[in-house]
Amino acid sequence: MFANKKGLISMNRRITILIAATLCLLPVGAGAADPPPTGKEIEAEIEQLASPNKAPPSGPTGVGVVDQSDYPPGYDFSAQDHVDGAWQWLSDQGPRAFPYLLAHMDDKRYCLTADSGDSDVNWSVGKACHDIFRCNLQPYGDFFTADHRIESRNRPSYMKKFNLADHEAAKKWWEARKEKSLRELQIEALEWTIAEEAKTPEKFTDKERTYLHDLLANLRTADKPLDATTPWCK
């Protein structure tokens, strides 16, 4: 049996109405990319870096606790989850968060305690903001090898060259580069580091030189930046 012309029109009309009704039920913006976070949202996440806990005691060299018995009485470890989440969220924003992170590098509020190698160390909110920025800009770290416990010598420091631990200096640096992508910023930092190493080639092994040259060559041909790391993953 075949539907007559009138029946086909009626069926098509019902299908059209059904599709329109379904689309109306979808959330606004469904299928489209989420809008970038606003400055207000980024500032709110930086506020989440401030822990409700008191900082564990630190030694004279900045070395903190080594086990849970050193944490203050009543330290709420579960309360640190939102701190960890804020760190990751801010790291994921890349350069969009940079000016806000750089503006908070002097924030002394306690953030978290994490492994730094020999023991756990306390991070302030300011130190967290600095390291989120640094671990995006230079995710390969400041050391020559993947395991910095093996190699104690540092690379030439792009961060120190531009005094990026200082708020005013960092602000000037950012104003001159705010139109660059994260990939472009990483390439700039790598090119500077390689050029500095080339001034004193006798200080570096073939392995050390090859590592950064290969990293730069791959980054130049890639369509995305290197993934950010965290200080305790190096």
ABEGO torsion letter per residue (X at the ends): XBBBAAAAAAAAAAAAAAAAAAAAABBBGBGBBBBBBBAAAAAAAAAAABBABBBBBBBAAGBBBABAAABBBGBBAAAAAAAAAAAAAAAAAEAAAAAAAAAAAABABBABBBBAGABBBBBBAAAAAAAAAAAAABAAEABABABAAABABBBBBAAAAAGAABAAAAAAAAAAAAABBAAAAAAAAAAAAAAAAAABAAABBAAAAAAAAAAAAAAAABABBBBBBBAAAX
